[in-house]
């Protein structure tokens, strides 16, 4: 699943999100079969938020 891949990538990139001091990354769009979803990575929360799901 694409969301699982995003979480694994965020874990690898932000090893300890609670100590992250940089600018928060902007959201992005992930395209999947039949649609797409908009997400936001928030390292200090150690979360990937799915903001919108669109099926075409």
N, C-alpha and C positions, 0 to 999 in steps of 0.2 A: 504494500500500500504506500502511496506517495507521502502521506503524512508521517508514517513511520520512518521513512528515509530522511525527511526533514528534521525529525527529532534526533536521529542518530548523527546527522551532520552538525547540528547545533551543539550536541554534547561534545563532539570532537573539537569543534572550533572554540567553544567557550568552556574550557575544562572546569573552572570554578566560577560560575556566573555570579555568585554572591559577592565576589571581590572585583567584578568587572567595573571599570571606571570610565570607559570610553563612551562616545556618543551611542545612543540606542540605534540599532540598525533600522532602516526603513522597511516597510512591508514589501511583499512581492506576490507574484501570481504563479501558481503551479498548474500546469495544464495536465489533465488526465483524460483518459478515454471518455468521451461524451460530455465533457465540460471542463471546469476549472475551479480552483478555490483561491481565495486571497488569505494570506497568513501574515503574522507578525511574530518575530522572535524577540523576546524580552529577556536578555541574559541575567539581569539582576533578580528576576522572578523565577529563573530557570524553567521557563515555559515557552511553548510555541502555541500561539493563539490562532485558531482558524476563525477568520472574521466573516467570511462569506463563502457559500457553496453555490455554484451555478451549474445546472445540468441543461444541456442543449438537446 
